[in-house]
Amino acid sequence: MEFGKRLQQLRQEKGLTQEQLAKEFYTSRQNISSWENGKTYPNMQDLVHLSDFFGVSLDVFLKEDGQVQESLEKAPVKKLLTRLYVKLTISLLLLLLSDVAQDLLKVPLQAEVWLIVFFIIVSAANNIEEFNKEFGIKVIYPWQLHLRK
């Protein structure tokens, strides 16, 4: 049985609404609905809590629906890539805003902004290194190719 259907069945057997279950898990009713419809899946902590709450083996949730395992495997990747995306977006916005400030307000912010952007990009590079270490992926930067020659 699919995870969502199993969750809905267990919730209904306990006589709970999605809203009541959401309060138990400190989440929204929409989140519970999303789990039950198979649009998203809970994180590992919530899966363990669901298992305890409904008195069902964790294997029931993990083995019956391969999508749950796939979702759990992707979670750390998504987290690291989201951090990277946010940092690079902030860098781009800072550069754009500094350009606008310099053109419209005649305020020279270039040096300070470039310094901030530099540190954000260094932090983003560290996120890439975390990604490499955690998943055993070797990312080769273009500048590293020149060092090998």
KEKE-3310 file (N, C-alpha, C; in steps of 0.2 Angstrom, whole numbers, plus 5000, padded with zeros to 4 digits):
npx = (5004:5002:5012:5004:4991:4991:4994:4983:4973:4977:4975:4962:4957:4960:4951:4954:4955:4963:4968:4969:4979:4989:4991:4997:5009:5015:5013:5006:4989:4988:5001:4999:4989:4996:5006:4997:4992:5002:5011:5021:5033:5036:5049:5063:5063:5049:5043:5047:5041:5027:5027:5028:5017:5006:5008:5014:5026:5041:5046:5034:5031:5042:5046:5035:5032:5042:5044:5045:5057:5066:5063:5068:5082:5085:5083:5095:5103:5094:5094:5107:5109:5099:5104:5116:5110:5103:5113:5121:5111:5108:5121:5121:5110:5115:5125:5118:5110:5120:5125:5113:5112:5124:5122:5109:5109:5121:5130:5145:5147:5154:5167:5164:5153:5158:5167:5158:5151:5161:5164:5152:5152:5163:5158:5148:5156:5161:5150:5148:5159:5156:5145:5152:5160:5150:5142:5152:5155:5165:5169:5175:5183:5184:5197:5205:5208:5218:5228:5232:5239)
npy = (4994:5011:5024:5036:5032:5023:5030:5039:5029:5024:5036:5038:5027:5030:5039:5053:5069:5078:5090:5088:5078:5085:5095:5087:5084:5096:5103:5109:5107:5106:5101:5088:5083:5084:5074:5063:5063:5060:5069:5075:5069:5064:5069:5060:5060:5063:5052:5042:5046:5045:5032:5027:5034:5028:5015:5006:4997:5004:4999:4997:5009:5012:5002:4998:5008:5013:5027:5034:5031:5035:5049:5052:5050:5060:5071:5077:5081:5090:5100:5104:5109:5119:5129:5133:5138:5149:5157:5160:5167:5178:5184:5188:5197:5207:5212:5218:5227:5235:5241:5248:5257:5264:5270:5277:5283:5288:5283:5277:5261:5250:5243:5238:5230:5221:5214:5208:5200:5192:5184:5178:5170:5162:5155:5148:5140:5132:5125:5117:5109:5102:5095:5087:5079:5073:5065:5059:5064:5070:5085:5095:5110:5122:5129:5120:5111:5116:5116:5102:5100)
npz = (5000:4996:5004:5008:5007:5017:5028:5029:5031:5044:5051:5050:5056:5069:5072:5069:5063:5049:5053:5067:5068:5062:5073:5082:5077:5076:5064:5048:5042:5029:5026:5031:5022:5010:5012:5013:5000:4993:4988:4995:5007:5024:5035:5042:5056:5058:5052:5061:5072:5068:5066:5080:5085:5079:5082:5073:5063:5058:5046:5039:5034:5027:5018:5011:5002:4990:4986:4998:5004:4993:4994:5007:5004:4996:5003:5011:5000:4994:5004:5005:4992:4992:5002:4995:4983:4989:4994:4982:4976:4984:4983:4969:4970:4979:4971:4960:4967:4972:4960:4956:4966:4965:4952:4953:4965:4967:4976:4981:4983:4979:4983:4996:4994:4985:4993:5003:4994:4990:5002:5004:4992:4994:5005:4999:4991:5001:5004:4993:4994:5006:5001:4991:5000:5008:4999:4991:4979:4966:4962:4950:4947:4935:4936:4942:4933:4925:4934:4934:4922)
capx = (5000:5006:5012:4999:4985:4992:4993:4976:4969:4978:4973:4954:4955:4960:4946:4957:4955:4970:4970:4971:4985:4994:4993:5001:5015:5017:5014:5000:4984:4990:5006:4997:4986:5001:5008:4992:4991:5008:5014:5027:5034:5038:5056:5064:5060:5042:5042:5048:5035:5021:5027:5026:5010:5001:5010:5016:5033:5044:5046:5028:5031:5048:5046:5029:5032:5049:5045:5047:5065:5069:5062:5073:5088:5086:5082:5101:5105:5090:5096:5114:5108:5095:5109:5120:5106:5101:5119:5122:5105:5110:5127:5118:5105:5119:5129:5113:5108:5125:5125:5108:5114:5129:5119:5104:5110:5128:5133:5150:5147:5157:5172:5161:5148:5162:5170:5153:5149:5167:5163:5146:5154:5168:5154:5145:5161:5161:5144:5150:5164:5152:5141:5157:5162:5144:5140:5157:5155:5171:5167:5182:5182:5189:5204:5208:5210:5224:5234:5234:5243)
capy = (5000:5017:5028:5041:5029:5019:5036:5041:5024:5024:5042:5038:5022:5033:5044:5059:5074:5080:5095:5085:5075:5091:5098:5082:5084:5102:5105:5111:5102:5106:5096:5081:5082:5083:5067:5058:5063:5057:5075:5076:5064:5067:5068:5054:5061:5063:5045:5038:5049:5042:5024:5027:5037:5024:5008:5003:4996:5009:4995:4997:5015:5013:4996:4997:5013:5015:5034:5037:5030:5040:5056:5053:5050:5066:5077:5080:5084:5096:5105:5107:5113:5125:5133:5135:5143:5155:5161:5163:5172:5184:5188:5192:5203:5212:5215:5222:5233:5240:5244:5253:5262:5268:5274:5281:5287:5291:5281:5272:5255:5244:5239:5234:5225:5215:5210:5204:5195:5187:5180:5173:5165:5157:5151:5144:5135:5127:5121:5113:5104:5098:5091:5082:5075:5069:5061:5056:5066:5074:5091:5098:5116:5123:5131:5114:5107:5119:5113:5095:5100)
capz = (5000:4996:5011:5009:5008:5024:5033:5029:5034:5051:5054:5051:5061:5076:5072:5069:5057:5047:5058:5074:5067:5061:5079:5086:5074:5075:5057:5046:5039:5022:5026:5032:5016:5005:5014:5012:4993:4990:4985:4998:5012:5030:5036:5046:5062:5058:5051:5067:5077:5065:5068:5087:5086:5076:5084:5067:5062:5053:5040:5035:5030:5022:5013:5006:4996:4988:4986:5004:5004:4989:4997:5012:5002:4992:5008:5012:4994:4993:5009:5004:4986:4994:5005:4989:4979:4992:4994:4976:4974:4988:4980:4963:4972:4981:4965:4957:4971:4972:4954:4956:4971:4962:4947:4955:4972:4967:4982:4980:4987:4976:4987:5002:4991:4982:4999:5005:4989:4990:5007:5002:4987:4998:5009:4994:4989:5006:5004:4987:4997:5010:4996:4989:5005:5010:4994:4988:4972:4965:4958:4948:4945:4929:4937:4944:4927:4923:4939:4932:4916)
cpx = (5004:5006:5006:4992:4985:4991:4986:4971:4970:4975:4965:4952:4956:4955:4948:4956:4962:4972:4972:4978:4991:4996:4998:5008:5018:5018:5007:4995:4986:4996:5004:4993:4991:5004:5003:4991:4997:5012:5021:5027:5037:5046:5057:5062:5052:5040:5042:5042:5029:5021:5025:5019:5005:5002:5011:5023:5035:5045:5040:5028:5037:5048:5041:5029:5039:5050:5047:5055:5068:5069:5067:5080:5090:5086:5089:5104:5101:5092:5102:5113:5104:5100:5113:5116:5105:5108:5121:5117:5107:5116:5125:5114:5110:5123:5124:5111:5114:5126:5119:5109:5119:5126:5114:5105:5117:5131:5138:5150:5151:5162:5169:5157:5152:5165:5164:5151:5155:5166:5157:5148:5159:5163:5150:5149:5162:5156:5145:5154:5160:5148:5146:5158:5156:5142:5145:5157:5162:5169:5174:5180:5187:5196:5208:5211:5217:5230:5236:5239:5250)
cpy = (5006:5021:5032:5038:5025:5025:5038:5036:5024:5030:5041:5032:5025:5038:5052:5063:5075:5086:5093:5082:5080:5094:5093:5082:5091:5105:5107:5106:5101:5101:5089:5079:5080:5076:5062:5058:5061:5063:5076:5070:5067:5065:5062:5054:5061:5056:5041:5040:5046:5035:5023:5029:5032:5016:5004:5003:5001:5006:4996:5003:5015:5008:4996:5002:5015:5023:5037:5036:5035:5047:5057:5053:5057:5072:5080:5084:5091:5102:5108:5112:5120:5131:5137:5140:5149:5160:5164:5168:5179:5188:5191:5198:5209:5216:5220:5228:5238:5244:5250:5258:5267:5273:5279:5286:5290:5289:5276:5266:5249:5240:5235:5229:5219:5211:5206:5198:5189:5182:5175:5168:5160:5152:5146:5138:5130:5122:5115:5107:5100:5093:5085:5077:5070:5064:5057:5058:5071:5079:5094:5105:5118:5125:5125:5110:5110:5117:5106:5095:5100)
cpz = (5000:5003:5012:5011:5015:5029:5034:5033:5042:5054:5055:5056:5068:5077:5072:5062:5055:5051:5065:5073:5066:5068:5083:5083:5073:5068:5054:5043:5032:5021:5026:5025:5011:5006:5012:5004:4989:4986:4988:5003:5018:5030:5040:5053:5063:5056:5057:5072:5074:5067:5075:5088:5084:5078:5078:5066:5057:5046:5036:5031:5025:5017:5008:5001:4995:4988:4992:5005:4999:4991:5002:5010:4998:4997:5009:5006:4993:4998:5008:4997:4988:4997:4999:4985:4982:4993:4988:4974:4978:4985:4974:4965:4975:4976:4961:4960:4972:4966:4953:4960:4968:4956:4949:4960:4972:4973:4980:4985:4985:4980:4992:4999:4989:4988:5002:5001:4989:4996:5006:4997:4990:5002:5005:4992:4994:5006:4998:4990:5002:5006:4993:4994:5007:5005:4990:4980:4971:4960:4956:4945:4939:4930:4939:4938:4924:4928:4937:4926:4918)
residu = (MET:GLU:PHE:GLY:LYS:ARG:LEU:GLN:GLN:LEU:ARG:GLN:GLU:LYS:GLY:LEU:THR:GLN:GLU:GLN:LEU:ALA:LYS:GLU:PHE:TYR:THR:SER:ARG:GLN:ASN:ILE:SER:SER:TRP:GLU:ASN:GLY:LYS:THR:TYR:PRO:ASN:MET:GLN:ASP:LEU:VAL:HIS:LEU:SER:ASP:PHE:PHE:GLY:VAL:SER:LEU:ASP:VAL:PHE:LEU:LYS:GLU:ASP:GLY:GLN:VAL:GLN:GLU:SER:LEU:GLU:LYS:ALA:PRO:VAL:LYS:LYS:LEU:LEU:THR:ARG:LEU:TYR:VAL:LYS:LEU:THR:ILE:SER:LEU:LEU:LEU:LEU:LEU:LEU:SER:ASP:VAL:ALA:GLN:ASP:LEU:LEU:LYS:VAL:PRO:LEU:GLN:ALA:GLU:VAL:TRP:LEU:ILE:VAL:PHE:PHE:ILE:ILE:VAL:SER:ALA:ALA:ASN:ASN:ILE:GLU:GLU:PHE:ASN:LYS:GLU:PHE:GLY:ILE:LYS:VAL:ILE:TYR:PRO:TRP:GLN:LEU:HIS:LEU:ARG:LYS)
# end
